[in-house]
């Protein structure tokens, strides 16, 4: 596929729409999010229970870290089959039950919120379809404002879900500094897109890669999972995501000379740990591709994808996935694959 043809694909255009989607979300949903957080405080809710699948489940991983670190809220991820197949739902107690779904159509996610309403729990939906089945069983509906997402591989809906979760955290805290930082997210995303002019050439190097691992930690544990999913969907590569801590507990044995390791390592509290991991990987002669804003990380990597400086660590997953999205798209193109229509997949997957 030529460069001009690739730029006409849905996935290319949706990746580049992401800063504007984030601006729409932040401009439109603050009032609803404040109402939701007021309801949470009024009811004395002390934990969050999230139902999601696929890309949205990766957004839920971000919520585990962000709502835990900044709001001191335990966050549990649902096992929807407990509701839909085993008919043994847990007791929600004083929980916000949050459904995250681009389409709002998957019956198992809808079923979790329906059961939560039956138990009298407070429910909310983050969705791109505010008139969906999921929205109809939610007390509060947060429209992520991504617009129609035509590519099968989700890009703009994922970062919009992250933005909605970040907005939830900031509204819960009532922290003006946190909110001000969040309003800069669209600019960080736009800067990231301008830094990625060489991704097509980078992807060509990995054209024959058959397997790799993605490594993140803390807030970017979610990024490792989402990048792995994009590579699986668009390039059909066997990719396993790990935290750096889990990886050294056994999977590190996978590394051999030339084995590709994709490291997501923005500045923040986790950076020293990730630098130590990078030293371990380089000592084993891994082929290291790094997504970072840190000069030492970028210099030590075989392949570097840069992030803009100054991004707060808690917000870094929003721009940090963008180089990975582009890498997956360009790698698919290098392999003569259609990044808009991965084999065996459709846009809406309904599970029970």
C-alpha positions in Angstrom: 0.0 0.0 0.0 1.5 3.4 -1.0 2.0 6.2 1.5 -0.9 8.1 -0.1 -3.2 5.1 0.1 -2.3 4.4 3.7 -3.1 8.0 4.6 -6.6 7.5 3.2 -7.3 4.5 5.6 -9.7 4.9 8.5 -7.1 3.9 11.1 -4.6 6.5 9.9 -7.2 9.3 10.0 -8.6 8.1 13.4 -5.1 8.1 14.9 -4.7 11.7 13.8 -8.2 12.7 15.1 -7.2 11.8 18.7 -6.2 15.3 19.9 -9.5 16.8 18.7 -11.5 13.9 20.2 -9.9 14.6 23.6 -10.7 18.3 23.3 -14.4 17.4 22.6 -14.6 15.0 25.5 -13.0 17.5 28.1 -15.2 20.3 26.8 -18.5 18.4 26.9 -18.5 15.9 29.8 -17.2 17.8 32.8 -20.6 18.7 34.1 -21.9 15.1 33.9 -18.7 13.8 35.6 -19.0 16.3 38.4 -22.6 15.1 38.9 -21.4 11.5 39.0 -18.6 12.2 41.5 -21.1 14.2 43.7 -23.3 11.1 43.7 -20.4 8.9 44.7 -19.5 11.1 47.6 -23.1 11.4 48.7 -23.5 7.6 48.8 -20.1 7.1 50.5 -18.8 4.7 47.8 -15.4 3.2 48.6 -14.5 1.1 45.6 -15.1 0.8 41.9 -16.1 -2.3 39.9 -15.4 -2.2 36.2 -16.9 -4.3 33.4 -15.1 -4.1 30.0 -13.7 -6.3 27.2 -10.8 -5.9 24.8 -9.4 -2.4 24.3 -11.8 -1.1 26.9 -10.5 -3.7 29.4 -7.0 -2.1 28.9 -8.5 1.3 29.7 -9.8 -0.3 32.9 -6.3 -1.3 33.8 -5.4 2.3 33.7 -8.3 3.1 36.0 -6.9 0.5 38.5 -3.7 2.5 38.8 -5.0 6.0 38.5 -8.0 5.7 40.8 -5.8 3.8 43.2 -2.9 6.2 43.2 -4.7 9.5 43.1 -8.1 8.7 44.7 -7.2 5.8 47.0 -10.0 3.7 45.6 -9.7 0.0 45.1 -10.7 -1.0 41.6 -11.8 -4.5 40.6 -12.2 -5.8 37.1 -15.3 -7.9 36.4 -15.3 -11.5 35.3 -18.5 -11.1 33.2 -19.1 -14.9 32.9 -19.9 -15.0 36.6 -23.0 -13.0 35.6 -23.8 -14.3 32.2 -22.9 -18.0 32.4 -22.4 -19.0 36.1 -25.3 -16.8 37.3 -23.3 -16.1 40.5 -22.7 -12.3 40.6 -20.7 -10.9 43.5 -22.3 -8.5 46.0 -21.4 -4.9 45.0 -21.8 -3.2 48.3 -20.7 0.4 48.3 -19.3 0.3 44.7 -19.5 2.4 41.7 -20.2 -0.1 38.9 -18.7 1.2 35.7 -19.2 -0.2 32.2 -16.6 0.8 29.6 -17.5 -0.1 26.0 -17.0 1.7 22.7 -20.2 0.3 21.2 -22.2 -0.3 24.4 -23.6 -3.5 22.8 -21.9 -6.5 24.3 -24.5 -8.4 26.3 -22.1 -9.6 29.1 -21.0 -6.0 29.9 -24.7 -4.8 29.8 -25.6 -7.7 32.1 -23.1 -6.6 34.8 -24.6 -3.2 35.0 -28.1 -4.5 34.9 -27.3 -6.7 37.9 -25.7 -3.8 39.6 -28.9 -1.8 39.2 -30.9 -4.7 40.5 -28.8 -4.7 43.6 -29.2 -0.9 44.0 -25.6 0.0 43.2 -24.7 3.3 41.4 -23.9 2.6 37.8 -22.1 4.6 35.1 -21.2 4.0 31.5 -18.3 5.3 29.4 -19.3 4.7 25.8 -19.2 6.1 22.3 -22.9 5.2 21.9 -24.9 7.2 24.4 -28.2 5.6 23.3 -26.8 2.0 23.5 -28.0 -0.9 25.6 -25.2 -0.2 28.1 -26.3 3.4 28.4 -29.8 2.4 29.2 -28.8 0.5 32.3 -26.5 3.3 33.6 -27.5 6.0 36.1 -24.8 8.3 34.5 -23.6 8.2 30.9 -20.3 9.7 29.9 -20.2 10.1 26.1 -16.5 9.8 25.0 -17.2 11.8 21.8 -15.0 9.8 19.6 -17.4 10.0 16.6 -17.9 7.0 14.4 -14.9 4.7 14.6 -14.7 2.9 11.3 -11.5 1.0 11.7 -11.8 -2.4 13.4 -8.8 -1.7 15.5 -9.7 0.8 18.1 -7.5 3.9 18.5 -9.4 7.1 19.2 -12.0 5.4 21.4 -9.2 4.0 23.6 -7.5 7.3 24.3 -10.9 8.9 24.8 -11.7 6.2 27.4 -8.4 7.0 29.1 -9.3 10.7 29.0 -12.7 10.0 30.6 -11.1 8.0 33.4 -8.6 10.8 34.0 -11.5 13.3 34.1 -13.3 11.0 36.7 -10.1 11.1 38.9 -9.7 14.9 38.6 -13.4 15.5 39.4 -13.3 13.2 42.4 -10.3 15.0 43.8 -11.6 18.5 43.0 -8.0 19.3 42.3 -7.5 22.4 40.1 -3.9 21.5 39.3 -4.8 18.0 38.2 -7.6 19.4 36.1 -5.3 21.9 34.5 -2.8 19.2 33.6 -5.6 17.2 32.0 -6.6 20.1 29.8 -3.1 19.8 28.3 -3.6 16.2 27.2 -4.7 17.1 23.7 -1.6 19.2 23.2 0.6 16.4 24.4 -1.1 14.1 21.9 -0.7 16.5 19.0 3.1 17.0 19.9 3.5 13.2 20.0 2.0 12.9 16.5 4.5 15.5 15.1 7.5 13.5 16.5 6.7 10.3 14.7 7.8 11.0 11.1 10.2 8.0 10.9 7.8 5.3 12.1 7.4 3.9 8.5 11.1 3.3 8.2 11.3 1.8 11.7 8.5 -0.6 10.9 10.3 -1.8 7.8 13.1 -3.1 10.1 10.6 -5.3 12.0 8.8 -6.6 8.9 9.7 -10.2 9.6 9.3 -10.1 13.4 7.2 -13.2 14.5 7.1 -12.6 18.2 7.9 -10.0 20.8 7.0 -8.7 24.3 5.7 -5.3 25.4 6.8 -4.0 28.8 5.3 -1.3 30.9 4.8 -0.7 34.6 2.5 1.4 36.8 0.2 3.6 34.8 1.7 2.3 31.6 1.0 -1.4 32.4 -2.2 -0.7 30.5 -0.2 0.7 27.5 1.8 -2.6 27.3 -1.5 -4.5 27.0 -3.0 -2.1 24.5 0.1 -2.0 22.3 0.2 -5.8 22.3 -3.4 -5.9 21.2 -2.8 -3.5 18.4 0.1 -5.5 17.1 -1.9 -8.8 17.3 -4.9 -7.2 15.5 -3.2 -5.4 12.7 0.0 -7.4 12.1 -0.8 -10.9 13.3 2.4 -11.0 15.5 2.5 -13.1 18.6 2.9 -10.5 21.3 2.8 -10.9 25.1 2.4 -7.9 27.5 4.1 -7.8 30.9 5.0 -5.5 33.7 8.8 -5.4 34.0 8.4 -6.8 37.6 6.5 -9.9 36.4 8.8 -10.4 33.4 11.9 -11.0 35.5 10.0 -13.6 37.5 10.3 -16.2 34.7 9.5 -14.9 31.2 12.9 -13.2 31.0 14.1 -16.6 29.9 12.5 -15.8 26.5 15.1 -13.3 25.8 17.8 -14.3 23.3 20.0 -12.4 20.9 17.9 -10.2 18.7 14.6 -11.0 20.5 12.4 -7.8 20.2 11.4 -6.1 23.5 9.2 -3.0 23.2 9.6 -0.9 26.3 7.2 1.9 27.3 9.2 4.1 29.7 8.1 7.7 30.1 9.6 9.9 32.9 8.2 9.3 36.4 8.6 7.2 39.5 8.9 4.0 37.5 11.7 5.3 35.3 14.6 4.0 37.5 13.0 0.5 37.6 12.6 0.6 33.8 16.2 1.7 33.3 17.3 -1.3 35.4 15.1 -3.6 33.3 16.6 -2.1 30.1 20.1 -2.9 31.3 19.0 -6.5 31.9 17.5 -6.7 28.4 20.5 -5.2 26.8 22.9 -7.5 28.7 20.9 -10.4 27.1 21.4 -8.8 23.7 17.7 -8.1 23.2 16.5 -5.9 20.3 15.1 -3.0 22.3 12.5 -0.6 20.9 11.8 2.2 23.4 8.9 4.6 23.7 10.1 7.4 26.0 10.9 11.0 26.6 14.1 10.1 28.6 17.3 10.8 26.7 19.2 7.9 28.3 16.5 5.4 27.5 16.2 6.6 23.9 20.0 6.5 23.5 20.4 3.0 24.9 17.6 1.5 22.7 18.2 0.0 19.3 15.1 1.8 18.0 13.6 4.9 19.6 10.2 6.4 19.4 10.1 9.8 21.2 7.5 11.3 23.5 7.4 15.1 24.2 8.9 16.2 27.5 6.9 17.4 30.5 4.0 14.9 30.5 2.9 14.0 34.1 3.4 10.3 34.6 -0.3 9.8 35.5 -1.3 11.2 32.1 1.5 9.6 30.1 -0.6 6.6 28.9 -2.7 8.9 26.7 0.1 10.0 24.4 2.4 7.0 25.0 0.1 4.6 23.1 0.2 6.8 20.0 3.7 5.8 18.8 2.6 2.2 19.3 -0.6 2.7 17.2 1.5 4.1 14.4 4.0 1.4 14.6 1.3 -1.3 14.4 -0.3 0.5 11.4 3.0 0.9 9.5 4.1 -2.6 10.3 0.8 -4.0 8.9 1.4 -1.9 5.8 5.0 -3.2 5.4 3.5 -6.7 5.4 1.0 -5.8 2.7 -1.9 -6.2 5.2 -5.0 -4.0 5.4 -4.9 -2.3 8.8 -8.5 -1.3 8.6 -9.8 -4.9 8.2 -7.9 -7.4 10.3 -8.8 -11.0 9.3 -11.5 -12.7 11.4 -12.5 -9.6 13.2 -15.5 -7.2 13.1 -16.0 -3.8 14.7 -18.6 -4.9 17.3 -18.0 -8.2 19.1 -20.8 -9.4 21.3 -19.9 -11.9 24.0 -22.1 -13.6 26.6 
